[in-house]
Amino acid sequence: MTTHPGRAPATTGLAGFRGTSVALRASIPGAVLAIATGVLTIAAAELSGADAGGNAALQVMGFDPDRATLIVALTVAALAAGAAAIVTGRRTLPVAMAFVALGDVFGPAFVAETSAALAVHGPAGFRPGGWAATLVTLVAVGLATGWAAATLAREIRRWLLAAWRLAVGALTGPGSRRPSRRQVVRAVAPIAAVALVVASLPTFGDMINYTPDVAMTGGGFAAAPPLVGGDAGSGAGAGAGTSGAGSGSTSASAAGPAASAPPAAVTANSVSSVRPWAAHPPSGQGRIAEFTLPAPWSGTRITRTPVWLYLPPGYDSGSQRYPVVYTVPWDLSHWSPGIHVQALLDQAITQGAIPPSIVAFVDLAGGPFPNSECADSYDGREHADTYVSKTVVDYVDSHYRTIASADARTIAGFSQGGFCAANLLLRHPTVFHQAIAFAGYFVAGLVSGETVNAWEPWGHVASIVAANSPMVTATRLAPGVRRQLFVVIAAQPNVGVFGQQATAFANVLQREGYPADFLWNQYGHAWKGVRLEFVPALQAVAAREVLTGALQ
């Protein structure tokens, strides 16, 4: 056997085979550990609801469900690869776990998209080259994501191992060999940095998805000025933090040239100043109930969709019936961090600021359109309008102690939900008599940089758009019907698309004789504005329900 200086002799024959076998057996525990770590990371993302919450947040930002799923899949892939690399110090298997995560989270969507493309024939039909390019791109992106995450994780592992060796040496080595201050800092700093990042991620996510101050409050509210109107005549509105009418930008938008906003005041003689619930408010806390119903759409993997109900303090110990506020289209996971809704309602009810009420959170994510617009879509694939106004209302009335009257029903929402609230009120004036629109828009299919998917459920069909645009339908109802309805608008007047839309719609309501309350504020299109105006809006609705006799 020939040898060379400085080089170990080559192994051949049976000895070489045995050496390879030993190395292979030694690698098996590491491979198992890498796979187990990656799988556990993927499972944790799914079981904790982090992937679903991230997907929902991305859809609120304007991403369609499949794009949101792709972004979430790449995030989970990076986490799986990083965790496997930290635990094992390897790179190849962690990168493979990134592909497992990508396939697990985005695979069903890719298969569904492929099936849909194969079903289209003709010049606009399936393109094999494009499909192959898409698959290659997913592989390349998955490889880059896994490699980057594993490389960074291996560096983190190196620092963590150095810290571990230093700690073990300090505990087991001779007493004279105590680590220096520099060594201690080098050991502790990476551990502290990793812990800080992990601890900060949930708050950072909420700051990005909702408002930067989302963690600074616990759901409390500032006392709003008393409602003046109705029995007491006209005067100041219910809103806190109102800004002067017509403040803000005067630039043109999809609503047309900016106009002066009506005064921030509740319409005279449209509410009562009597608060019968305030004398004996309940104590304790409300609770959340949940049920599911068949999804109001076809063509997606989601066949059932949840509805959450806030049941007020005292619900489980009495026989009282309650007014209901239906919020659309965001689920409870948005309203909870967005405005700390359960704590906010508990405080407002137990302090007598608002009457005990049931609040329903209707989830409309997961259908064939990125934004549902709470619509019965032009192509028949989605019937969210019918679902909310008929299916959900009937179920809640038949299974919970509600005041089953339009006078005691309110439809509410933020952003897209503000459009939904106004549209459903005007389309179903025998189902809902109150609506609350937080920073909404009031033209169906509004095309703007801030409402990028709003047109899709309407398909640019002029007759459907006209029948679902509150700016238009508000002018078509009979005067007697108009007087039965009550609209609360909370927005920053004339600022951006949502402000100018709110100002334009407020002027339509005032001109057409609708009872209304305008809560002008300075917070724009933000959950902070919803949080600060939520209780004043419910106060205005309750004052209206006293006037109509729904609350006594």
Beta strands, then each sheet from edge to edge (+ up, - down):
strand 1: 287-294
strand 2: 304-311
strand 3: 324-327
strand 4: 358-362
strand 5: 409-414
strand 6: 434-438
strand 7: 486-491
strand 8: 516-520
sheet 1: 1+ 2- 4+ 3+ 5+ 6+ 7+ 8+
end
